[in-house]
Amino acid sequence: MRRKLAAGNWKMNGSIPGLDMIGALKLKHPECPCDVLLCPPAPLLTHALQNTAGSPIFIGAQNCHAEEKGAYTGDHSAAMIAEIGATHVIVGHSERRDAYGETDAQVAAKAQAAQAAGLTAIVCIGESLAQREAGDALDVIRTQLQGSVPDDSAADTLVIAYEPIWAIGTGKIPTMAQIAEVHALMRQELRSRFGDSAEDIRLLYGGSVKPDNAAEIFALDNVDGALVGGASLRAEDFSPIIQALA
Ligand code: PEP
């Protein structure tokens, strides 16, 4: 049985006062009905960890370097994220693939570094609007999944987030049939690669998940939760999404 996951990606948003939302979430969900994860910007990680101490809310980072240490100004390693007590890291978000030219191979190397450091890697994949309109979405997903997920991944340190690029921050979402089709494909691909253990890998949907569409998306087969951007910044928005996973 896969435990559902509500993961929030704050991107480059948030502030120390903004971490008050964690207190509000803790009050609303003293016992989380699913796993709850917040990924604030790196400078806020230690503060966020202080705020979640004693609660079931997990804290993760939004990126890591594939190397353990070295001359990589501005970067941080997976081991550093683990050392402060964070448990997850997002890798291969489309905004990073786009802005920093991250390739599938680089994403896989980051995911591998994360897993080696004891973190759970949330590997993001998803097609562009042009790829969707050209009828290439499933091929793109297959290729990204193959190239971005390390071969020796174990189910408990791997989460896949399907995030169609055209749905991120736009208010547009795919049809339920399109989401279900991609999630079924991902499960099938993972099964052929990892065998029975693929049943334990959680598959998230991400892209304009809001309180009013969460329940419909979560009712789909093989959707084990969501990676949420904008609606994870405020407890009023994120809490009903968590509740929809109960
Ligand atoms: C994201 O940033 O991963 C995301 C899904 O954003 P939003 O929910 O705002 O579309």
Boltz pocket constraint, residues with backbone or C-beta under 6 A from the ligand:
constraints:
  - pocket:
      binder: B
      contacts: [[A, 9], [A, 11], [A, 163], [A, 167], [A, 168], [A, 169], [A, 170], [A, 171], [A, 206], [A, 207], [A, 208], [A, 209], [A, 227], [A, 228], [A, 229], [A, 230], [A, 231]]
      max_distance: 6.0
